[in-house]
Amino acid sequence: MSQVKRARRVLGIRPCTWVYLFLITFTFVTFLVGKMGIASLHVSLLILLLALIKGHLVGRYFMGLGAVRGPWRWPVSIWLLVPGLLISTAFYLSYQ
Amino acid sequence: MTAQAEAINIAPLSNRYPPGDLAIWIFILAELSVFAIFFAAYAFTRMHHVELFNQYQQTLDKRAALINTLALITSSYFVVRAVAAIREDNSQHCVRWLLAALAMGTVFLVVKLGEYHHHFVVEGVNLSTNTFYMFYISLTFFHFMHVIMGMVILAAVAVMAKNGKYSAAEHTGVETGASYWHMVDLVWLILFPLVYVMR
């Protein structure tokens, strides 16, 4: 096991379990905002930001890209950024 | 508990490539690109039909979408645990986590089919009903097919793990299947707010 590193636990909980709990929490926040049916640019962008953070967490901790060095560390982050920017732009323009 | 058992998300140091077969990552990036185009097309088309999109978005079952999101996130978490188990050379636990992930995938499929039944059979919606439904059906069904594909891959990995084909030393297949499944989850994490919530 010389080639493995131990992930540090926080409060006795594994990092991936913390990430899972964050993902669940963000999902409930998104759902509650959706139930309110608010049509607002700021709310929409906030929801999108939450989704992008969730995607980043999945890429880094679930897909294991956080442990990758070099260019292969970034494809998922870039993927999140590109549609994120396009969707933000489209929503912004729809409010003009 | 041993250091090995405590380890989770273990990754070789100085790893220059993502977990799993590099070919699956090329495939994943191709798939993600297609979904990115779909998302952008949805958002820019919506720009010209805001009222229509907002109106028909309200007909979608947000509770079903919530259950599906929770199911996919949970299944992804189970897959992370399956990978950790095989890295600890525990193929029995690996199989159990994979079966749990498959159960969550089944929940997703059942809930989604219920949603489709409501829209297609009860409401009589189809691809040409309006632009919103065209996107809703195309996007979610395309993703639905990926969930099925992911489940087939996970099932194959589970069978091979059960047959002792993987170990702590060689488990590329598990990581490859896991990477694909996380991609399916990743896409849904954007699809859910975009189609069901943002307005």
Boltz contact constraints between the chains, C-beta under 6 A:
constraints:
  - contact:
      token1: [A, 1]
      token2: [B, 4]
      max_distance: 6.0
  - contact:
      token1: [A, 3]
      token2: [B, 12]
      max_distance: 6.0
  - contact:
      token1: [A, 4]
      token2: [B, 7]
      max_distance: 6.0
  - contact:
      token1: [A, 4]
      token2: [B, 10]
      max_distance: 6.0
  - contact:
      token1: [A, 6]
      token2: [B, 3]
      max_distance: 6.0
  - contact:
      token1: [A, 6]
      token2: [B, 7]
      max_distance: 6.0
  - contact:
      token1: [A, 7]
      token2: [B, 8]
      max_distance: 6.0
  - contact:
      token1: [A, 7]
      token2: [B, 9]
      max_distance: 6.0
  - contact:
      token1: [A, 14]
      token2: [B, 8]
      max_distance: 6.0
  - contact:
      token1: [A, 16]
      token2: [B, 8]
      max_distance: 6.0
  - contact:
      token1: [A, 16]
      token2: [B, 9]
      max_distance: 6.0
  - contact:
      token1: [A, 16]
      token2: [B, 80]
      max_distance: 6.0
  - contact:
      token1: [A, 20]
      token2: [B, 77]
      max_distance: 6.0
  - contact:
      token1: [A, 23]
      token2: [B, 73]
      max_distance: 6.0
  - contact:
      token1: [A, 27]
      token2: [B, 69]
      max_distance: 6.0
  - contact:
      token1: [A, 30]
      token2: [B, 193]
      max_distance: 6.0
  - contact:
      token1: [A, 30]
      token2: [B, 197]
      max_distance: 6.0
  - contact:
      token1: [A, 31]
      token2: [B, 66]
      max_distance: 6.0
  - contact:
      token1: [A, 34]
      token2: [B, 62]
      max_distance: 6.0
  - contact:
      token1: [A, 34]
      token2: [B, 196]
      max_distance: 6.0
  - contact:
      token1: [A, 34]
      token2: [B, 197]
      max_distance: 6.0
  - contact:
      token1: [A, 39]
      token2: [B, 199]
      max_distance: 6.0
  - contact:
      token1: [A, 44]
      token2: [B, 198]
      max_distance: 6.0
  - contact:
      token1: [A, 47]
      token2: [B, 193]
      max_distance: 6.0
  - contact:
      token1: [A, 47]
      token2: [B, 197]
      max_distance: 6.0
  - contact:
      token1: [A, 47]
      token2: [B, 198]
      max_distance: 6.0
  - contact:
      token1: [A, 51]
      token2: [B, 189]
      max_distance: 6.0
  - contact:
      token1: [A, 51]
      token2: [B, 190]
      max_distance: 6.0
  - contact:
      token1: [A, 51]
      token2: [B, 193]
      max_distance: 6.0
  - contact:
      token1: [A, 54]
      token2: [B, 189]
      max_distance: 6.0
  - contact:
      token1: [A, 55]
      token2: [B, 186]
      max_distance: 6.0
  - contact:
      token1: [A, 55]
      token2: [B, 189]
      max_distance: 6.0
  - contact:
      token1: [A, 58]
      token2: [B, 182]
      max_distance: 6.0
  - contact:
      token1: [A, 58]
      token2: [B, 186]
      max_distance: 6.0
  - contact:
      token1: [A, 62]
      token2: [B, 76]
      max_distance: 6.0
  - contact:
      token1: [A, 62]
      token2: [B, 80]
      max_distance: 6.0
  - contact:
      token1: [A, 62]
      token2: [B, 182]
      max_distance: 6.0
  - contact:
      token1: [A, 63]
      token2: [B, 179]
      max_distance: 6.0
  - contact:
      token1: [A, 63]
      token2: [B, 182]
      max_distance: 6.0
  - contact:
      token1: [A, 64]
      token2: [B, 11]
      max_distance: 6.0
  - contact:
      token1: [A, 64]
      token2: [B, 19]
      max_distance: 6.0
  - contact:
      token1: [A, 65]
      token2: [B, 18]
      max_distance: 6.0
  - contact:
      token1: [A, 67]
      token2: [B, 11]
      max_distance: 6.0
  - contact:
      token1: [A, 67]
      token2: [B, 15]
      max_distance: 6.0
  - contact:
      token1: [A, 68]
      token2: [B, 15]
      max_distance: 6.0
  - contact:
      token1: [A, 68]
      token2: [B, 18]
      max_distance: 6.0
  - contact:
      token1: [A, 69]
      token2: [B, 16]
      max_distance: 6.0
  - contact:
      token1: [A, 70]
      token2: [B, 16]
      max_distance: 6.0
  - contact:
      token1: [A, 72]
      token2: [B, 17]
      max_distance: 6.0
  - contact:
      token1: [A, 72]
      token2: [B, 18]
      max_distance: 6.0
  - contact:
      token1: [A, 75]
      token2: [B, 29]
      max_distance: 6.0
  - contact:
      token1: [A, 79]
      token2: [B, 32]
      max_distance: 6.0
  - contact:
      token1: [A, 82]
      token2: [B, 36]
      max_distance: 6.0
  - contact:
      token1: [A, 83]
      token2: [B, 36]
      max_distance: 6.0
  - contact:
      token1: [A, 83]
      token2: [B, 39]
      max_distance: 6.0
  - contact:
      token1: [A, 83]
      token2: [B, 40]
      max_distance: 6.0
  - contact:
      token1: [A, 86]
      token2: [B, 40]
      max_distance: 6.0
  - contact:
      token1: [A, 87]
      token2: [B, 43]
      max_distance: 6.0
  - contact:
      token1: [A, 90]
      token2: [B, 43]
      max_distance: 6.0
  - contact:
      token1: [A, 90]
      token2: [B, 44]
      max_distance: 6.0
  - contact:
      token1: [A, 90]
      token2: [B, 47]
      max_distance: 6.0
  - contact:
      token1: [A, 93]
      token2: [B, 47]
      max_distance: 6.0
  - contact:
      token1: [A, 94]
      token2: [B, 47]
      max_distance: 6.0
  - contact:
      token1: [A, 94]
      token2: [B, 50]
      max_distance: 6.0
